[in-house]
Amino acid sequence: MERYSIALHGIDSYTKQPMYLPYKLDAASVKAALHEARMCAMTFYPRFRETEKPDVEVIRK
């Protein structure tokens, strides 16, 4: 497993305020880490809507 740093950029669909949600996750691939970060965002911030491409960085291999 690798450790990824993922930053999701978007807006709160209710208040229209910009949001930045950083995550550090252990996952087998970038796709799995990105999916997990998006699931966390949907769970804890249901009004969050992604507006930009996420920033992804490998922290540890």
N, CA, C and O of each residue as an XYZ file, in Angstrom:
244
protein
N       0.830     -1.186      0.000
C       0.000      0.000      0.000
C       0.872      1.247      0.000
O       1.986      1.254      0.524
N       0.347      2.268     -0.586
C       1.011      3.561     -0.632
C       0.172      4.586      0.114
O      -1.033      4.404      0.288
N       0.807      5.651      0.548
C       0.095      6.733      1.242
C      -0.039      7.902      0.279
O       0.940      8.349     -0.318
N      -1.269      8.393      0.138
C      -1.573      9.479     -0.786
C      -2.111     10.690     -0.040
O      -2.829     10.563      0.951
N      -1.750     11.854     -0.534
C      -2.314     13.116     -0.056
C      -3.226     13.621     -1.170
O      -2.772     13.865     -2.288
N      -4.501     13.775     -0.866
C      -5.490     14.181     -1.864
C      -6.207     15.430     -1.375
O      -6.627     15.508     -0.221
N      -6.342     16.401     -2.263
C      -7.063     17.637     -1.945
C      -8.205     17.786     -2.936
O      -7.979     17.872     -4.144
N      -9.427     17.816     -2.429
C     -10.599     18.023     -3.266
C     -10.989     19.502     -3.203
O     -11.084     20.078     -2.119
N     -11.208     20.101     -4.348
C     -11.597     21.511     -4.442
C     -13.041     21.579     -4.929
O     -13.420     20.871     -5.863
N     -13.843     22.427     -4.300
C     -15.231     22.533     -4.714
C     -15.940     23.666     -4.007
O     -15.317     24.586     -3.478
N     -17.268     23.576     -4.012
C     -18.090     24.584     -3.349
C     -19.151     23.898     -2.502
O     -19.519     22.750     -2.749
N     -19.627     24.610     -1.516
C     -20.780     24.177     -0.734
C     -22.001     24.585     -1.549
O     -22.216     25.778     -1.765
N     -22.787     23.650     -1.998
C     -23.913     23.960     -2.894
C     -24.992     24.795     -2.222
O     -25.810     25.404     -2.910
N     -25.013     24.837     -0.897
C     -26.014     25.629     -0.185
C     -25.562     27.086     -0.013
O     -26.306     28.015     -0.329
N     -24.341     27.273      0.491
C     -23.848     28.625      0.759
C     -23.065     29.223     -0.401
O     -22.821     30.429     -0.426
N     -22.668     28.390     -1.367
C     -21.860     28.800     -2.530
C     -20.458     29.249     -2.135
O     -19.800     29.953     -2.902
N     -19.994     28.858     -0.961
C     -18.647     29.183     -0.495
C     -17.653     28.145     -1.016
O     -17.969     26.956     -1.058
N     -16.456     28.581     -1.412
C     -15.440     27.617     -1.843
C     -15.001     26.730     -0.676
O     -14.949     27.171      0.472
N     -14.691     25.482     -0.993
C     -14.238     24.540      0.027
C     -12.987     23.823     -0.464
O     -12.790     23.651     -1.667
N     -12.148     23.408      0.475
C     -10.923     22.671      0.212
C     -10.883     21.540      1.230
O     -10.806     21.795      2.432
N     -10.934     20.307      0.774
C     -10.968     19.168      1.688
C      -9.703     18.318      1.495
O      -9.598     17.596      0.504
N      -8.749     18.393      2.423
C      -7.528     17.582      2.314
C      -7.703     16.224      3.005
O      -8.321     16.126      4.065
N      -7.148     15.188      2.385
C      -7.188     13.837      2.951
C      -5.822     13.195      2.799
O      -5.122     13.450      1.819
N      -5.434     12.362      3.760
C      -4.243     11.518      3.661
C      -4.731     10.091      3.864
O      -5.261      9.743      4.920
N      -4.543      9.271      2.832
C      -5.116      7.930      2.841
C      -4.100      6.877      2.427
O      -3.213      7.144      1.616
N      -4.233      5.679      2.989
C      -3.468      4.523      2.533
C      -4.354      3.751      1.571
O      -5.490      3.407      1.898
N      -3.823      3.479      0.367
C      -4.611      2.755     -0.627
C      -3.677      2.016     -1.584
O      -2.481      2.298     -1.650
N      -4.237      1.087     -2.307
C      -3.457      0.291     -3.255
C      -3.148      1.044     -4.539
O      -2.153      0.745     -5.199
N      -3.974      2.010     -4.908
C      -3.757      2.758     -6.150
C      -4.317      4.174     -6.011
O      -5.041      4.485     -5.065
N      -3.965      5.017     -6.974
C      -4.479      6.391     -6.984
C      -5.992      6.378     -7.130
O      -6.692      7.137     -6.459
N      -6.492      5.527     -7.997
C      -7.939      5.460     -8.241
C      -8.687      5.086     -6.962
O      -9.730      5.666     -6.659
N      -8.163      4.127     -6.221
C      -8.802      3.706     -4.967
C      -8.748      4.818     -3.921
O      -9.721      5.035     -3.199
N      -7.621      5.522     -3.834
C      -7.495      6.610     -2.870
C      -8.442      7.755     -3.214
O      -9.068      8.330     -2.323
N      -8.551      8.087     -4.492
C      -9.443      9.153     -4.926
C     -10.905      8.788     -4.661
O     -11.693      9.632     -4.234
N     -11.260      7.533     -4.915
C     -12.620      7.062     -4.639
C     -12.930      7.162     -3.144
O     -14.012      7.604     -2.758
N     -11.978      6.749     -2.308
C     -12.187      6.795     -0.854
C     -12.333      8.238     -0.365
O     -13.173      8.520      0.489
N     -11.516      9.155     -0.905
C     -11.612     10.569     -0.523
C     -12.967     11.145     -0.923
O     -13.575     11.893     -0.158
N     -13.440     10.801     -2.115
C     -14.753     11.297     -2.561
C     -15.879     10.715     -1.718
O     -16.856     11.410     -1.438
N     -15.763      9.458     -1.309
C     -16.784      8.852     -0.445
C     -16.799      9.535      0.925
O     -17.871      9.774      1.481
N     -15.624      9.852      1.474
C     -15.553     10.571      2.757
C     -16.197     11.945      2.621
O     -16.945     12.375      3.499
N     -15.909     12.626      1.532
C     -16.484     13.960      1.314
C     -18.007     13.880      1.214
O     -18.705     14.715      1.790
N     -18.526     12.894      0.497
C     -19.984     12.760      0.357
C     -20.636     12.404      1.693
O     -21.764     12.819      1.959
N     -19.941     11.645      2.526
C     -20.485     11.236      3.819
C     -20.545     12.400      4.807
O     -21.570     12.624      5.451
N     -19.437     13.140      4.922
C     -19.346     14.189      5.937
C     -19.767     15.566      5.443
O     -20.116     16.427      6.252
N     -19.742     15.791      4.145
C     -20.134     17.087      3.550
C     -21.065     16.833      2.370
O     -20.649     16.992      1.222
N     -22.306     16.445      2.621
C     -23.208     16.069      1.516
C     -23.488     17.206      0.538
O     -23.897     16.946     -0.593
N     -23.279     18.460      0.944
C     -23.532     19.583      0.029
C     -22.298     19.954     -0.787
O     -22.360     20.871     -1.607
N     -21.176     19.259     -0.579
C     -19.939     19.547     -1.313
C     -20.075     19.106     -2.770
O     -20.520     17.995     -3.055
N     -19.685     19.996     -3.688
C     -19.679     19.698     -5.119
C     -18.291     20.013     -5.658
O     -17.819     21.143     -5.535
N     -17.636     19.026     -6.253
C     -16.309     19.232     -6.825
C     -16.380     20.167     -8.025
O     -17.274     20.046     -8.861
N     -15.437     21.098     -8.107
C     -15.417     22.034     -9.228
C     -14.123     21.973    -10.023
O     -14.086     22.419    -11.170
N     -13.073     21.434     -9.444
C     -11.777     21.370    -10.102
C     -11.224     19.965    -10.019
O     -11.717     19.125     -9.266
N     -10.194     19.728    -10.805
C      -9.497     18.463    -10.756
C      -8.792     18.348     -9.400
O      -8.182     19.322     -8.958
N      -8.855     17.195     -8.728
C      -8.220     17.064     -7.411
C      -6.694     17.044     -7.513
O      -6.138     16.616     -8.525
N      -6.026     17.510     -6.459
C      -4.574     17.421     -6.351
C      -4.248     16.088     -5.681
O      -4.791     15.772     -4.623
N      -3.362     15.307     -6.297
C      -2.976     14.005     -5.744
C      -1.455     13.938     -5.674
O      -0.757     14.277     -6.630
N      -0.957     13.496     -4.526
C       0.482     13.384     -4.327
C       0.780     12.094     -3.576
O       0.077     11.756     -2.624
N       1.815     11.369     -3.992
C       2.245     10.157     -3.281
C       3.168     10.602     -2.170
O       4.175     11.263     -2.426
N       2.838     10.249     -0.937
C       3.655     10.629      0.219
C       4.697      9.553      0.520
O       5.858      9.852      0.799
N       4.264      8.308      0.459
C       5.165      7.196      0.816
C       4.815      5.983     -0.035
O       3.642      5.674     -0.248
N       5.840      5.306     -0.512
C       5.623      4.052     -1.267
C       5.951      2.882     -0.414
O       5.835      1.740     -0.860
